[in-house]
């Protein structure tokens, strides 16, 4: 079974998570046989290892981790690869794939630019 | 003259800014008569007031501020309206318009979900 983890920063304000829940719902509607879960770097739960372990216990053999970050700062460059490596060590039979962050995806940057042009 | 400020969080890592520079370039290519500048909440320059003042000194009468944040935490809910109010007090003849953050824009959330479906 394949699964997807949408990985976001986290914040103290519970309403902060709403856009990520919307993205999760949109992805789930398109991927009815693929679990799509959220995980957070800090201040919200579950963390990445907890989300991955739960999916693996439910039979996931391939997990794609999608960082819902606009840009790569220290968190993505250093912390996230270490988190992913730790999951790989604990679950060597599971394939983990870490995608680029959304701020490196041309189609998303174009969608943002289109909206800026309209919002002017 | 109209102008746009793309407002991002900022980070210590200078490469962090790259996606925002790409969005700026895409928007500038579509809006040849409208200045499009970046400003930052912290750790990078210029700040919002400095960017707005420079545009006003160059003749901007209407400035649209676009928060390039995925979600609204304490920064956007509290800090940004205060920053915008301070600019309004200093420049009462300029119209300032603060848009929702990109994480509240349906077209952008759909573009992200589309990419997740393809990235799986």
gemmi code that builds the backbone of each chain (N, CA, C; Angstrom):
import gemmi

chains = {
    "A": [
        ("UNK", (0.840, -1.208, 0.000), (0.000, 0.000, 0.000), (0.868, 1.249, 0.000)),
        ("UNK", (0.461, 2.219, -0.820), (1.117, 3.525, -0.808), (0.397, 4.445, 0.175)),
        ("UNK", (1.138, 5.428, 0.677), (0.529, 6.426, 1.551), (1.268, 7.743, 1.354)),
        ("UNK", (0.642, 8.807, 1.780), (1.215, 10.154, 1.649), (1.161, 10.834, 3.011)),
        ("UNK", (2.266, 11.491, 3.363), (2.270, 12.357, 4.544), (2.512, 13.789, 4.081)),
        ("UNK", (1.596, 14.661, 4.420), (1.749, 16.098, 4.162), (2.387, 16.697, 5.408)),
        ("UNK", (3.593, 17.227, 5.240), (4.411, 17.617, 6.387), (4.475, 19.148, 6.466)),
        ("UNK", (3.960, 19.681, 7.569), (3.884, 21.149, 7.722), (4.616, 21.571, 8.994)),
        ("UNK", (4.810, 22.853, 9.159), (5.624, 23.346, 10.259), (4.963, 23.155, 11.616)),
        ("UNK", (3.670, 23.547, 11.707), (3.002, 23.569, 13.004), (3.039, 24.960, 13.604)),
        ("UNK", (2.056, 25.255, 14.484), (1.974, 26.573, 15.125), (1.157, 26.423, 16.398)),
        ("UNK", (1.255, 27.424, 17.260), (0.485, 27.371, 18.507), (-1.009, 27.536, 18.247)),
        ("UNK", (-1.357, 28.381, 17.254), (-2.762, 28.689, 16.975), (-3.423, 27.506, 16.268)),
        ("UNK", (-4.446, 26.887, 16.873), (-5.057, 25.701, 16.239), (-5.655, 26.004, 14.858)),
        ("UNK", (-6.091, 27.245, 14.628), (-6.661, 27.575, 13.310), (-5.613, 27.584, 12.200)),
        ("UNK", (-4.355, 27.663, 12.592), (-3.270, 27.693, 11.609), (-3.315, 26.493, 10.674)),
        ("UNK", (-3.813, 25.377, 11.188), (-3.749, 24.132, 10.414), (-4.781, 24.069, 9.286)),
        ("UNK", (-5.728, 24.993, 9.262), (-6.864, 24.851, 8.350), (-6.479, 24.689, 6.872)),
        ("UNK", (-5.576, 25.518, 6.318), (-5.234, 25.326, 4.894), (-4.668, 23.937, 4.619)),
        ("UNK", (-3.934, 23.392, 5.583), (-3.343, 22.071, 5.377), (-4.418, 20.992, 5.425)),
        ("UNK", (-5.432, 21.187, 6.257), (-6.555, 20.242, 6.280), (-7.342, 20.310, 4.967)),
        ("UNK", (-7.456, 21.512, 4.410), (-8.133, 21.643, 3.114), (-7.361, 20.907, 2.028)),
        ("UNK", (-6.034, 21.087, 2.007), (-5.206, 20.392, 1.014), (-5.335, 18.876, 1.201)),
        ("UNK", (-5.312, 18.425, 2.466), (-5.480, 16.994, 2.744), (-6.819, 16.482, 2.187)),
        ("UNK", (-7.887, 17.242, 2.410), (-9.212, 16.816, 1.939), (-9.262, 16.766, 0.413)),
        ("UNK", (-8.650, 17.766, -0.241), (-8.629, 17.764, -1.713), (-7.853, 16.561, -2.241)),
        ("UNK", (-6.712, 16.266, -1.606), (-5.905, 15.130, -2.068), (-6.637, 13.810, -1.805)),
        ("UNK", (-7.261, 13.692, -0.632), (-8.001, 12.458, -0.318), (-9.134, 12.214, -1.308)),
        ("UNK", (-9.795, 13.287, -1.723), (-10.910, 13.129, -2.658), (-10.430, 12.572, -3.997)),
        ("UNK", (-9.160, 12.846, -4.326), (-8.621, 12.395, -5.611), (-7.944, 11.028, -5.497)),
        ("UNK", (-7.623, 10.615, -4.274), (-6.796, 9.414, -4.055), (-7.513, 8.493, -3.068)),
        ("UNK", (-8.633, 7.935, -3.506), (-9.496, 7.250, -2.551), (-8.854, 6.017, -1.922)),
        ("UNK", (-7.884, 5.385, -2.608), (-7.254, 4.187, -2.043), (-5.925, 4.473, -1.352)),
        ("UNK", (-5.540, 5.747, -1.247), (-4.248, 6.108, -0.685), (-4.455, 6.947, 0.574)),
        ("UNK", (-4.031, 6.451, 1.733), (-4.140, 7.284, 2.930), (-3.316, 8.562, 2.767)),
        ("UNK", (-3.875, 9.690, 3.200), (-3.187, 10.987, 3.160), (-3.271, 11.572, 4.564)),
        ("UNK", (-2.128, 11.621, 5.239), (-2.114, 12.088, 6.628), (-1.270, 13.356, 6.766)),
        ("UNK", (-1.563, 14.136, 7.795), (-0.759, 15.311, 8.139), (0.258, 14.940, 9.216)),
        ("UNK", (1.409, 15.611, 9.188), (2.379, 15.515, 10.280), (3.051, 16.884, 10.408)),
        ("UNK", (3.667, 17.123, 11.567), (4.158, 18.472, 11.873), (5.570, 18.433, 12.445)),
        ("UNK", (6.317, 19.486, 12.145), (7.681, 19.600, 12.660), (7.680, 19.968, 14.138)),
        ("UNK", (6.776, 20.861, 14.529), (6.750, 21.273, 15.929), (5.404, 21.890, 16.281)),
        ("UNK", (5.081, 21.887, 17.537), (3.913, 22.556, 18.126), (2.570, 21.897, 17.803)),
        ("UNK", (2.523, 20.949, 16.860), (1.294, 20.218, 16.597), (1.636, 18.740, 16.470)),
        ("UNK", (0.616, 17.891, 16.587), (0.801, 16.454, 16.491), (-0.068, 15.892, 15.387)),
        ("UNK", (0.344, 14.736, 14.821), (1.505, 13.919, 15.167), (2.801, 14.460, 14.551)),
        ("UNK", (3.940, 14.012, 15.083), (5.206, 14.306, 14.409), (5.395, 13.311, 13.256)),
        ("UNK", (6.459, 13.505, 12.495), (6.639, 12.722, 11.272), (6.790, 11.225, 11.581)),
        ("UNK", (7.587, 10.890, 12.601), (7.817, 9.471, 12.915), (6.524, 8.804, 13.371)),
        ("UNK", (5.723, 9.502, 14.167), (4.461, 8.933, 14.649), (3.498, 8.683, 13.496)),
        ("UNK", (3.405, 9.653, 12.593), (2.504, 9.492, 11.439), (2.977, 8.334, 10.561)),
        ("UNK", (4.292, 8.254, 10.322), (4.819, 7.186, 9.460), (4.602, 5.817, 10.100)),
        ("UNK", (4.863, 5.712, 11.392), (4.704, 4.419, 12.080), (3.255, 3.945, 12.017)),
        ("UNK", (2.319, 4.860, 12.210), (0.898, 4.483, 12.149), (0.539, 3.963, 10.756)),
        ("UNK", (1.043, 4.627, 9.718), (0.746, 4.171, 8.350), (1.385, 2.807, 8.086)),
        ("UNK", (2.611, 2.614, 8.571), (3.316, 1.343, 8.363), (2.577, 0.217, 9.087)),
        ("UNK", (2.079, 0.492, 10.284), (1.314, -0.525, 11.028), (0.019, -0.881, 10.313)),
        ("UNK", (-0.491, 0.048, 9.506), (-1.690, -0.238, 8.707), (-1.337, -0.803, 7.327)),
        ("UNK", (-0.059, -1.116, 7.104), (0.304, -1.816, 5.875), (0.984, -1.000, 4.798)),
        ("UNK", (1.328, 0.247, 5.082), (1.991, 1.053, 4.049), (3.389, 0.509, 3.777)),
        ("UNK", (3.703, 0.329, 2.482), (5.039, -0.142, 2.066), (5.824, 0.971, 1.376)),
        ("UNK", (5.118, 1.965, 0.887), (5.745, 3.119, 0.235), (5.072, 4.377, 0.772)),
        ("UNK", (5.880, 5.293, 1.291), (5.325, 6.533, 1.834), (6.009, 7.718, 1.152)),
        ("UNK", (5.197, 8.596, 0.586), (5.701, 9.836, -0.001), (5.473, 10.964, 1.003)),
        ("UNK", (6.556, 11.671, 1.339), (6.484, 12.778, 2.300), (6.575, 14.084, 1.512)),
        ("UNK", (5.540, 14.903, 1.635), (5.454, 16.153, 0.871), (5.587, 17.326, 1.829)),
        ("UNK", (6.725, 18.054, 1.811), (6.869, 19.200, 2.717), (6.020, 20.381, 2.222)),
        ("UNK", (5.026, 20.731, 3.015), (4.174, 21.883, 2.654), (4.807, 23.152, 3.216)),
        ("UNK", (6.020, 23.404, 2.793), (6.779, 24.598, 3.161), (6.994, 25.390, 1.874)),
        ("UNK", (6.914, 26.697, 1.976), (7.169, 27.518, 0.798), (8.645, 27.521, 0.439)),
        ("UNK", (9.519, 27.447, 1.409), (10.939, 27.620, 1.125), (11.758, 26.757, 2.069)),
        ("UNK", (13.001, 26.464, 1.632), (13.881, 25.610, 2.411), (14.779, 26.449, 3.307)),
        ("UNK", (14.504, 26.469, 4.567), (15.435, 27.040, 5.534), (16.131, 25.899, 6.251)),
        ("UNK", (16.671, 26.192, 7.427), (17.395, 25.171, 8.177), (16.549, 23.947, 8.473)),
        ("UNK", (15.238, 24.162, 8.729), (14.352, 23.043, 9.049), (14.402, 21.976, 7.965)),
        ("UNK", (14.165, 22.405, 6.734), (14.076, 21.409, 5.666), (15.434, 20.857, 5.299)),
        ("UNK", (16.444, 21.718, 5.281), (17.758, 21.253, 4.816), (18.383, 20.266, 5.780)),
        ("UNK", (18.182, 20.463, 7.070), (18.906, 19.661, 8.053), (17.979, 18.730, 8.839)),
        ("UNK", (16.914, 19.301, 9.429), (16.085, 18.516, 10.330), (15.321, 17.419, 9.592)),
        ("UNK", (14.705, 17.757, 8.459), (13.804, 16.799, 7.829), (14.554, 15.589, 7.276)),
        ("UNK", (15.694, 15.760, 6.571), (16.421, 14.550, 6.143), (16.811, 13.655, 7.320)),
        ("UNK", (17.150, 14.242, 8.458), (17.492, 13.428, 9.638), (16.274, 12.660, 10.146)),
        ("UNK", (15.112, 13.330, 10.151), (13.887, 12.650, 10.575), (13.574, 11.486, 9.636)),
        ("UNK", (13.744, 11.724, 8.338), (13.440, 10.676, 7.353), (14.427, 9.517, 7.508)),
        ("UNK", (15.711, 9.831, 7.720), (16.707, 8.763, 7.911), (16.383, 7.915, 9.138)),
        ("UNK", (15.909, 8.547, 10.193), (15.579, 7.793, 11.408), (14.421, 6.826, 11.144)),
        ("UNK", (13.434, 7.271, 10.364), (12.312, 6.379, 10.035), (12.823, 5.211, 9.180)),
        ("UNK", (13.729, 5.519, 8.238), (14.302, 4.455, 7.379), (15.032, 3.410, 8.214)),
        ("UNK", (15.775, 3.869, 9.227), (16.505, 2.908, 10.066), (15.541, 2.003, 10.826)),
        ("UNK", (14.435, 2.586, 11.309), (13.475, 1.801, 12.088), (12.623, 0.884, 11.211)),
        ("UNK", (12.475, 1.244, 9.940), (11.583, 0.496, 9.044), (12.279, 0.284, 7.703)),
        ("UNK", (13.344, -0.530, 7.679), (14.150, -0.643, 6.450), (13.397, -1.264, 5.274)),
        ("UNK", (12.285, -1.923, 5.514), (11.533, -2.561, 4.434), (10.546, -1.594, 3.771)),
        ("UNK", (10.446, -0.384, 4.291), (9.486, 0.590, 3.746), (10.238, 1.590, 2.867)),
        ("UNK", (9.682, 1.856, 1.677), (10.275, 2.876, 0.803), (9.747, 4.250, 1.180)),
        ("UNK", (10.661, 5.162, 1.491), (10.277, 6.538, 1.824), (10.778, 7.452, 0.719)),
        ("UNK", (9.912, 8.332, 0.259), (10.292, 9.290, -0.787), (9.963, 10.690, -0.295)),
        ("UNK", (10.993, 11.538, -0.250), (10.804, 12.929, 0.203), (10.775, 13.828, -1.022)),
        ("UNK", (9.654, 14.508, -1.248), (9.544, 15.375, -2.435), (10.177, 16.743, -2.146)),
        ("UNK", (10.381, 17.557, -3.186), (10.776, 18.952, -2.929), (9.643, 19.682, -2.191)),
        ("UNK", (9.962, 20.793, -1.544), (8.899, 21.590, -0.925), (8.057, 22.284, -2.005)),
        ("UNK", (6.853, 22.691, -1.630), (5.937, 23.274, -2.624), (6.505, 24.530, -3.270)),
        ("UNK", (7.397, 25.235, -2.585), (7.993, 26.450, -3.157), (8.986, 26.166, -4.267)),
        ("UNK", (9.256, 24.904, -4.580), (10.140, 24.568, -5.702), (9.356, 23.965, -6.864)),
        ("UNK", (8.033, 24.039, -6.803), (7.191, 23.424, -7.829), (6.662, 24.515, -8.752)),
        ("UNK", (7.088, 24.467, -10.021), (6.738, 25.526, -10.970), (5.234, 25.787, -11.044)),
        ("UNK", (4.449, 24.724, -11.105), (3.001, 24.920, -11.289), (2.405, 25.673, -10.105)),
        ("UNK", (2.939, 25.426, -8.907), (2.415, 26.107, -7.719), (2.863, 27.568, -7.710)),
        ("UNK", (4.123, 27.818, -8.069), (4.595, 29.213, -8.139), (3.808, 30.000, -9.191)),
        ("UNK", (3.498, 29.348, -10.313), (2.684, 30.028, -11.330), (1.269, 30.303, -10.812)),
        ("UNK", (0.693, 29.371, -10.066), (-0.652, 29.602, -9.511), (-0.634, 30.782, -8.543)),
        ("UNK", (0.437, 30.899, -7.756), (0.552, 32.029, -6.824), (0.694, 33.335, -7.604)),
        ("UNK", (1.548, 33.327, -8.630), (1.737, 34.545, -9.432), (0.435, 34.945, -10.129)),
        ("UNK", (-0.313, 33.963, -10.636), (-1.607, 34.272, -11.276), (-2.531, 34.967, -10.291)),
        ("UNK", (-2.532, 34.475, -9.060), (-3.430, 35.062, -8.076), (-2.987, 36.482, -7.711)),
        ("UNK", (-1.688, 36.719, -7.632), (-1.179, 38.068, -7.343), (-1.639, 39.032, -8.433)),
        ("UNK", (-1.552, 38.587, -9.688), (-1.961, 39.446, -10.802), (-3.448, 39.781, -10.669)),
        ("UNK", (-4.262, 38.813, -10.289), (-5.702, 39.054, -10.138), (-6.022, 39.876, -8.897)),
        ("UNK", (-5.211, 39.733, -7.832), (-5.514, 40.383, -6.547), (-5.149, 41.857, -6.559)),
        ("UNK", (-4.351, 42.251, -7.505), (-3.806, 43.614, -7.551), (-4.914, 44.663, -7.444)),
    ],
    "B": [
        ("UNK", (-0.168, 55.716, -9.093), (0.492, 54.462, -9.449), (0.143, 53.369, -8.429)),
        ("UNK", (-0.131, 52.167, -8.944), (-0.331, 50.999, -8.094), (0.993, 50.289, -7.877)),
        ("UNK", (1.084, 49.599, -6.777), (2.275, 48.792, -6.509), (1.858, 47.584, -5.680)),
        ("UNK", (2.720, 46.573, -5.667), (2.456, 45.338, -4.923), (3.659, 45.041, -4.031)),
        ("UNK", (3.368, 44.661, -2.798), (4.417, 44.151, -1.912), (4.106, 42.689, -1.604)),
        ("UNK", (5.046, 41.821, -1.916), (4.940, 40.398, -1.556), (5.630, 40.237, -0.207)),
        ("UNK", (4.838, 39.849, 0.787), (5.311, 39.879, 2.166), (5.543, 38.460, 2.669)),
        ("UNK", (6.801, 38.159, 3.009), (7.165, 36.797, 3.427), (7.792, 36.831, 4.815)),
        ("UNK", (7.983, 35.645, 5.393), (8.440, 35.585, 6.777), (9.882, 36.039, 6.940)),
        ("UNK", (10.768, 35.526, 6.072), (12.203, 35.759, 6.244), (12.848, 34.596, 6.974)),
        ("UNK", (14.164, 34.418, 6.764), (14.910, 33.315, 7.401), (16.381, 33.683, 7.406)),
        ("UNK", (17.134, 32.971, 8.221), (18.574, 33.242, 8.277), (19.285, 32.805, 6.995)),
        ("UNK", (18.821, 31.711, 6.398), (19.475, 31.148, 5.219), (19.147, 32.006, 3.991)),
        ("UNK", (20.162, 32.618, 3.350), (19.854, 33.499, 2.213), (19.166, 32.771, 1.056)),
        ("UNK", (19.397, 31.465, 0.909), (18.737, 30.723, -0.181), (17.233, 30.557, 0.049)),
        ("UNK", (16.796, 30.749, 1.288), (15.380, 30.611, 1.617), (14.498, 31.488, 0.736)),
        ("UNK", (15.064, 32.635, 0.325), (14.247, 33.636, -0.369), (13.952, 33.262, -1.823)),
        ("UNK", (14.616, 32.243, -2.352), (14.552, 31.985, -3.790), (13.130, 31.797, -4.337)),
        ("UNK", (12.277, 30.987, -3.709), (10.921, 30.838, -4.268), (10.163, 32.163, -4.340)),
        ("UNK", (10.417, 33.032, -3.369), (9.721, 34.320, -3.355), (10.252, 35.225, -4.465)),
        ("UNK", (11.546, 35.131, -4.767), (12.111, 35.891, -5.891), (11.549, 35.372, -7.217)),
        ("UNK", (11.333, 34.050, -7.288), (10.732, 33.497, -8.509), (9.309, 34.010, -8.685)),
        ("UNK", (8.532, 34.005, -7.602), (7.157, 34.526, -7.680), (7.186, 36.008, -8.079)),
        ("UNK", (8.110, 36.780, -7.482), (8.239, 38.195, -7.830), (8.520, 38.359, -9.333)),
        ("UNK", (9.445, 37.553, -9.864), (9.800, 37.658, -11.287), (8.611, 37.293, -12.174)),
        ("UNK", (7.863, 36.252, -11.794), (6.684, 35.858, -12.580), (5.637, 36.971, -12.568)),
        ("UNK", (5.425, 37.574, -11.395), (4.427, 38.651, -11.304), (4.891, 39.884, -12.080)),
        ("UNK", (6.176, 40.225, -11.981), (6.697, 41.392, -12.714), (6.552, 41.214, -14.221)),
        ("UNK", (6.760, 39.992, -14.692), (6.668, 39.745, -16.132), (5.249, 39.990, -16.639)),
        ("UNK", (4.270, 39.787, -15.735), (2.869, 39.966, -16.136), (2.372, 41.388, -15.884)),
        ("UNK", (3.074, 42.157, -15.075), (2.599, 43.476, -14.614), (3.689, 44.508, -14.880)),
        ("UNK", (3.920, 44.788, -16.162), (5.110, 45.579, -16.503), (5.048, 47.016, -15.968)),
        ("UNK", (3.854, 47.550, -15.729), (3.768, 48.932, -15.243), (3.562, 49.016, -13.732)),
        ("UNK", (3.581, 47.878, -13.032), (3.307, 47.855, -11.596), (4.547, 47.369, -10.853)),
        ("UNK", (5.141, 48.205, -10.012), (6.267, 47.703, -9.215), (5.817, 46.545, -8.318)),
        ("UNK", (6.643, 45.522, -8.229), (6.377, 44.364, -7.357), (7.627, 44.170, -6.497)),
        ("UNK", (7.495, 44.442, -5.208), (8.649, 44.364, -4.309), (8.428, 43.303, -3.234)),
        ("UNK", (9.523, 42.797, -2.705), (9.471, 41.875, -1.576), (9.672, 42.642, -0.269)),
        ("UNK", (9.045, 42.148, 0.807), (9.326, 42.652, 2.158), (9.209, 41.471, 3.117)),
        ("UNK", (9.793, 41.628, 4.306), (9.922, 40.489, 5.220), (9.536, 40.869, 6.643)),
        ("UNK", (8.991, 39.882, 7.342), (8.606, 40.091, 8.736), (9.832, 40.124, 9.648)),
        ("UNK", (10.806, 39.258, 9.386), (11.990, 39.216, 10.242), (13.149, 38.546, 9.520)),
        ("UNK", (14.336, 38.824, 9.968), (15.587, 38.187, 9.535), (16.036, 38.562, 8.124)),
        ("UNK", (15.184, 39.203, 7.323), (15.607, 39.676, 5.999), (15.104, 41.101, 5.812)),
        ("UNK", (15.691, 41.818, 4.860), (15.309, 43.195, 4.577), (14.883, 43.318, 3.129)),
        ("UNK", (14.023, 44.333, 2.840), (13.489, 45.357, 3.737), (12.315, 44.843, 4.562)),
        ("UNK", (12.001, 45.584, 5.635), (10.756, 45.283, 6.341), (9.587, 45.938, 5.598)),
        ("UNK", (8.378, 45.699, 6.072), (7.193, 46.159, 5.339), (7.153, 47.688, 5.234)),
        ("UNK", (7.432, 48.379, 6.339), (7.362, 49.845, 6.324), (8.401, 50.435, 5.375)),
        ("UNK", (9.602, 49.871, 5.368), (10.656, 50.384, 4.480), (10.280, 50.186, 3.022)),
        ("UNK", (9.756, 48.992, 2.692), (9.351, 48.727, 1.308), (8.216, 49.658, 0.895)),
        ("UNK", (7.226, 49.854, 1.782), (6.086, 50.722, 1.457), (6.546, 52.162, 1.277)),
        ("UNK", (7.406, 52.655, 2.169), (7.867, 54.036, 2.077), (8.615, 54.278, 0.771)),
        ("UNK", (9.447, 53.328, 0.375), (10.194, 53.487, -0.889), (9.230, 53.568, -2.069)),
        ("UNK", (8.203, 52.720, -2.074), (7.229, 52.760, -3.175), (6.454, 54.076, -3.171)),
        ("UNK", (6.081, 54.553, -1.978), (5.326, 55.811, -1.879), (6.191, 56.979, -2.364)),
        ("UNK", (7.472, 56.964, -2.019), (8.379, 58.029, -2.489), (8.536, 58.003, -4.000)),
        ("UNK", (8.323, 56.823, -4.608), (8.366, 56.726, -6.066), (6.984, 56.943, -6.688)),
        ("UNK", (6.008, 57.372, -5.895), (4.730, 57.768, -6.470), (3.590, 56.796, -6.307)),
        ("UNK", (3.766, 55.709, -5.549), (2.667, 54.751, -5.375), (1.535, 55.392, -4.567)),
        ("UNK", (0.308, 55.272, -5.065), (-0.880, 55.789, -4.367), (-1.749, 54.657, -3.835)),
        ("UNK", (-1.575, 53.475, -4.402), (-2.313, 52.285, -3.953), (-1.312, 51.136, -3.867)),
        ("UNK", (-1.265, 50.520, -2.705), (-0.336, 49.405, -2.518), (-1.116, 48.179, -2.041)),
        ("UNK", (-0.966, 47.075, -2.764), (-1.565, 45.805, -2.364), (-0.481, 44.961, -1.690)),
        ("UNK", (-0.768, 44.537, -0.475), (0.183, 43.726, 0.295), (-0.309, 42.275, 0.281)),
        ("UNK", (0.507, 41.377, -0.259), (0.128, 39.966, -0.427), (0.975, 39.124, 0.519)),
        ("UNK", (0.375, 38.586, 1.590), (1.157, 37.733, 2.509), (1.432, 36.369, 1.877)),
        ("UNK", (2.701, 36.099, 1.622), (3.088, 34.795, 1.051), (3.341, 33.818, 2.194)),
        ("UNK", (2.302, 33.616, 2.986), (2.297, 32.670, 4.099), (1.256, 31.610, 3.769)),
        ("UNK", (1.565, 30.357, 4.107), (0.583, 29.307, 3.863), (-0.593, 29.415, 4.822)),
        ("UNK", (-0.360, 29.872, 6.035), (-1.418, 29.817, 7.041), (-1.275, 31.001, 7.987)),
        ("UNK", (-2.383, 31.333, 8.632), (-2.408, 32.464, 9.547), (-2.131, 32.025, 10.971)),
        ("UNK", (-0.950, 32.308, 11.461), (-0.668, 32.140, 12.882), (-0.674, 33.508, 13.538)),
        ("UNK", (-0.038, 33.602, 14.682), (0.006, 34.861, 15.411), (0.589, 36.001, 14.590)),
        ("UNK", (1.588, 35.688, 13.737), (2.215, 36.731, 12.924), (1.193, 37.479, 12.086)),
        ("UNK", (0.411, 36.705, 11.337), (-0.502, 37.363, 10.409), (-1.685, 37.971, 11.132)),
        ("UNK", (-2.178, 37.287, 12.152), (-3.395, 37.786, 12.799), (-3.140, 39.069, 13.576)),
        ("UNK", (-1.975, 39.178, 14.188), (-1.732, 40.304, 15.091), (-0.681, 41.269, 14.555)),
        ("UNK", (0.489, 40.725, 14.174), (1.595, 41.614, 13.812), (1.320, 42.373, 12.517)),
        ("UNK", (0.835, 41.672, 11.497), (0.746, 42.298, 10.180), (-0.303, 43.419, 10.153)),
        ("UNK", (-1.511, 43.221, 10.719), (-2.441, 44.359, 10.743), (-1.865, 45.579, 11.471)),
        ("UNK", (-1.085, 45.351, 12.525), (-0.470, 46.487, 13.228), (0.556, 47.187, 12.342)),
        ("UNK", (1.344, 46.400, 11.600), (2.321, 47.003, 10.687), (1.615, 47.825, 9.610)),
        ("UNK", (0.504, 47.282, 9.101), (-0.233, 47.989, 8.046), (-0.854, 49.265, 8.607)),
        ("UNK", (-1.406, 49.198, 9.812), (-1.994, 50.393, 10.425), (-0.942, 51.485, 10.627)),
        ("UNK", (0.263, 51.094, 11.003), (1.323, 52.087, 11.215), (1.675, 52.787, 9.903)),
        ("UNK", (1.700, 52.033, 8.807), (1.985, 52.653, 7.495), (0.845, 53.601, 7.123)),
        ("UNK", (-0.385, 53.174, 7.409), (-1.548, 54.041, 7.107), (-1.462, 55.361, 7.868)),
        ("UNK", (-1.047, 55.295, 9.148), (-0.942, 56.534, 9.933), (0.117, 57.469, 9.355)),
        ("UNK", (1.229, 56.888, 8.896), (2.311, 57.719, 8.355), (2.000, 58.244, 6.952)),
        ("UNK", (1.112, 57.539, 6.233), (0.849, 57.900, 4.832), (-0.667, 57.843, 4.589)),
        ("UNK", (-1.420, 58.757, 5.200), (-2.889, 58.645, 5.131), (-3.461, 58.843, 3.720)),
        ("UNK", (-2.691, 59.387, 2.798), (-3.190, 59.617, 1.434), (-2.997, 58.381, 0.546)),
        ("UNK", (-2.354, 57.334, 1.074), (-2.093, 56.130, 0.272), (-3.109, 55.051, 0.642)),
        ("UNK", (-3.672, 54.399, -0.370), (-4.587, 53.284, -0.120), (-3.784, 51.999, 0.030)),
        ("UNK", (-3.971, 51.337, 1.167), (-3.298, 50.053, 1.402), (-4.346, 48.954, 1.438)),
        ("UNK", (-4.077, 47.887, 0.719), (-4.996, 46.748, 0.694), (-4.218, 45.493, 1.074)),
        ("UNK", (-4.676, 44.824, 2.136), (-4.032, 43.591, 2.607), (-4.854, 42.401, 2.135)),
        ("UNK", (-4.287, 41.540, 1.311), (-5.031, 40.381, 0.792), (-4.996, 39.241, 1.810)),
        ("UNK", (-5.826, 38.220, 1.612), (-5.668, 37.003, 2.426), (-4.311, 36.354, 2.131)),
        ("UNK", (-3.840, 35.500, 3.032), (-2.616, 34.750, 2.737), (-2.877, 33.697, 1.656)),
        ("UNK", (-1.810, 33.252, 1.019), (-1.973, 32.311, -0.109), (-2.653, 31.015, 0.314)),
        ("UNK", (-2.562, 30.641, 1.585), (-3.203, 29.417, 2.057), (-4.719, 29.518, 2.162)),
        ("UNK", (-5.289, 30.689, 1.866), (-6.754, 30.828, 1.848), (-7.291, 30.998, 0.428)),
        ("UNK", (-6.434, 30.755, -0.563), (-6.834, 30.959, -1.957), (-7.107, 29.598, -2.597)),
        ("UNK", (-8.374, 29.378, -2.971), (-8.778, 28.070, -3.498), (-7.902, 27.604, -4.655)),
        ("UNK", (-7.616, 28.497, -5.595), (-6.872, 28.074, -6.793), (-5.476, 27.579, -6.405)),
        ("UNK", (-4.887, 28.206, -5.392), (-3.538, 27.797, -4.970), (-3.603, 26.456, -4.232)),
        ("UNK", (-4.609, 26.283, -3.367), (-4.756, 25.003, -2.660), (-5.008, 23.864, -3.659)),
        ("UNK", (-5.802, 24.150, -4.700), (-6.027, 23.124, -5.724), (-4.738, 22.809, -6.481)),
        ("UNK", (-3.939, 23.825, -6.771), (-2.664, 23.574, -7.475), (-1.752, 22.703, -6.614)),
        ("UNK", (-1.753, 22.943, -5.309), (-0.934, 22.124, -4.409), (-1.457, 20.681, -4.379)),
        ("UNK", (-2.785, 20.538, -4.269), (-3.364, 19.183, -4.246), (-3.086, 18.447, -5.555)),
        ("UNK", (-3.181, 19.157, -6.682), (-2.883, 18.530, -7.977), (-1.453, 17.986, -7.974)),
        ("UNK", (-0.551, 18.783, -7.429), (0.852, 18.353, -7.430), (1.064, 17.155, -6.520)),
        ("UNK", (0.375, 17.134, -5.391), (0.490, 15.990, -4.471), (0.031, 14.710, -5.177)),
        ("UNK", (-1.086, 14.808, -5.908), (-1.599, 13.648, -6.626), (-0.570, 13.151, -7.642)),
        ("UNK", (0.088, 14.076, -8.332), (1.095, 13.684, -9.331), (2.391, 13.182, -8.683)),
        ("UNK", (2.725, 13.717, -7.506), (4.004, 13.397, -6.862), (3.982, 12.038, -6.181)),
        ("UNK", (2.802, 11.513, -5.973), (2.638, 10.273, -5.195), (3.521, 9.153, -5.749)),
    ],
}
model = gemmi.Model(1)
for chain_id, residues in chains.items():
    chain = gemmi.Chain(chain_id)
    for i, (resn, *xyz) in enumerate(residues, 1):
        res = gemmi.Residue()
        res.name, res.seqid = resn, gemmi.SeqId(i, " ")
        for name, pos in zip(("N", "CA", "C"), xyz):
            atom = gemmi.Atom()
            atom.name, atom.element = name, gemmi.Element(name[0])
            atom.pos, atom.b_iso = gemmi.Position(*pos), 0.0
            res.add_atom(atom)
        chain.add_residue(res)
    model.add_chain(chain)
structure = gemmi.Structure()
structure.add_model(model)
structure.setup_entities()
